Amino acid sequence: MKSPLIASSAHLADGSAPDLSEVEFGLMIASHAFDRWIVRCMAAAGLPDLTPTDVMVFHHVYHRQRAKKLADICFTLNIEDTHIVNYALKKLDRMGMVRGERNGKEVFYSVTPEGAAIIKRYGEIREQCLTTGLTAPNGGELEFSRQLAHTLRALSGLYDQAARAATSL
């Protein structure tokens, strides 16, 4: 006997892919939980009052500790509206966490030493609060994480393609 669906929108579960409604509900609640986590972890690290986008931009600017330009940050984070990322960068710059250096027409952003210390503290809190609770059903933590990351990237592509198709309707 099939268990009843926990659908976020019962009217969507009536279509040709009823399980997709459960996936979408799971994505929504996981997305909100993730946003809440990264904001609170960053606050615990010493940097309160950031939005989830601010936190993601901050982490990406620090990634591999190489300066990055606005367009590349937007592309990597899959954010279409450059104004949103630009606002986050300006906010982080005002806080002394990142700095922008002009090179020709482009501005390249990097994390300041103060920002790097906050990122380091974030990582410590993440280890303490999050990764100790990360276990897969079969105990294969690393493989579970890899499979989940692969699935999420595949879903991202599926939803991006659907968004492009919907734009042309």
N, C-alpha and C positions, 0 to 999 in steps of 0.2 A: 504494500500500500504506500502510495506516494504521500509524503507529508505536505501539509498546506503551505503555500508560498507566503513568505513574509514580504509582501510587496509594498514598496513605497507609494505606488500608484496602482491600485487594483485595475483601473481601466487600461493600463499598459500591460499588465499581466494577462489580459484577455487576448492579446495579439498572438502572432505566430512564434514568438520567443518569450514565453512567460518567465523563464528563469532569468532573462536579461533584466527584468524589473528588480529581482533580488540582487543581482550584481550591481545595478545602479544605486540601489538603496545602500548596499555595503560600501560602495565608493563614496557616497555622500557622507555617511557617518564617519568613515575612516578619514576622509578629507578634513572634516571639521575637528575630529580628534587630533589629527596630525597638526593642523593649524594651532590648536590650543596648546599642544605639547611644545612646539618650537618657540612659541611666544613666551610661555612660562619658563621653559628651560633657559632662554636668553635672558629673561628677567632675573632668574636665579643666578645666572652668570655675571650679573651686574649691569645689564642694559635693558631696563624696562621701557615700556611705551613704544615698542616696535610692532608693526603689523606682520602678519605671516610673509607678505611679499618683501618687506624690509629684511626680514631674517634670511629668506632664501637668496636675496640679492647679496647680502653681506657674506653668506657662506660661499656663494659662487665667485665673488670678487677675490676671496681668499684662496679658492681652489688652485692648487699647484703654485700658489704664490707668484703668479705672473699677472702683470697689469692687463686689464681688459677694457675694451671699448663698449659703449652703450649697445650698439647693434649686435655685438657678439653675446652680450649678457642676455638680451631679449631673445635672441635666436636659441640659445642653449636652454633657457628657462621656458621657452615656448610661450612667450608673452608678446602679443601683437602690438599692444599700445605702448609705445616707447615712453610716453609721458609718465606712465605708472612707474616704470623702472627709473626714469630720470628723477622723479620725485623722491624715490627711495634713496638714490645715490646722493642727492642734495641733502636729505635728512641725515644720512650717515656721515656725510662730510661735515655738516654743522656740528655733529656730535663728536667729531674728531676720530671717527672709526675708519674712514676711508679718505683718500685724497685723490684729486684728479690732476693729472699733468697733461698739458696741451702738447701735442706733437703734430705740427702742421694744422690741419683742420679738425683732427680728431682729439678727443680727450680720453686718456687711458686712466682707469681707476685701479688703485691698489689699496690694500689694507695697511693702516698705520701700525706702529708697534703697540699702541694702546688697544687697537682693534684686534690685533693678533693675540694679545693676552686674554681678551674676552672670548675669542674663538676657542682658545686652549681651555679655558674654564668651562665653556659650553660642552666641549668634548668630554671633560672629566665628569660633569653632571650627567651627560648622556650615558656614559659607562655605568655610573652609579645607579641611575634610576631606570634606564630603558633596556640596555643590552643584557643585563642579568636576567630579565624576564623573557627574553627572546628564545623560545624553544619551539621546534617543529613537532608535529604530532608523532613522528617516528624517531625523534631525537637527532635527526640530521640537520642541524641548524644552518650550516653553510649552504647546503644544497637547497633547502627550503627557501632561504633568502634569495638565492640565484633564480630559482623558478618563479618566485613571486615578482622579482624585478623584471624578468623577461615577460611575464604576463601583463604587468602594468604598462610596459613599453608597447606591447602589442595592442592593448586597449587604447592607449594614447593615439596610436596610428589609426585605429579603427574609428575613433571619435573625431579625429582631425579630418579624415576622409569624408565622414558623414557630414561634418560641418561645412566642408567645401561644397558637397552636393546640395545641402539645404540652401546655401547661399544662391545657387543658380535656379532655384525653384520660383 
